Amino acid sequence: MRRVAVLLLGGLAGCAATDPLLNQETWRPSGANEANIVAQLANPADAFHGREPVGGGDGQTAAVAVLRVRIDRVKALPDSSLTDLRVQGSGSAGATAGGP
């Protein structure tokens, strides 16, 4: 039993020589992906911290809105008067845009 344990430990010691994370000749992360993402942002600081909403944020209003969704009491959207959507046909057609 002791001999098996010594052989196993000896075998594990050899793993360090082939471990790609310890091998200096393998690929290393260089931060190129993060640099590309930051280069695409209008304000690079947004990658590291968020922005406060214009006019400040109101957490209480947001929390009440989430509560309404959870209890299924979502407020209806106001009528935009841009188009009138009506269901056409007897089931499978869906909604189409059109006038009266």
Residue, then its C-alpha position, 0 to 999 in steps of 0.5 A: m500500500r505504501r508503495v502505491a502511495v509513493l508511486l502516485l505522489g511521484g506521478l503527480a509531481g511530474c504534472a507541474a512540468t506539463d501544466p499549461l498554466l505554469n508553462q511560460e511558453t503557452w498563451r497568456p491573457s493579455g487584456a486584449n478583449e477588455a481593451n477592445i470592449v472599452a474602445q467601443l464604448a462612447n465613455p470608456a469609464d462606463a466599463f468600470h462603473g455605471r452612470e446615474p440616470v439623467g435627473g437622478g435615480d429614484g429607487q422607490t419608483a423602480a421598486v414599486a414598478v417591480l412589485r406591480v409586475r410581481i403581483d400582476r398589476v402592470k399599468a396599461l401603456p397610454d394610447s399613442s394614437l399612432t396606429d390601431l391594431r386589431v385582431q383579424g380572422s378567427g385565431s391564427a392570423g395575429a394582429t395587423a395594423g390598419g385603420p377603421 
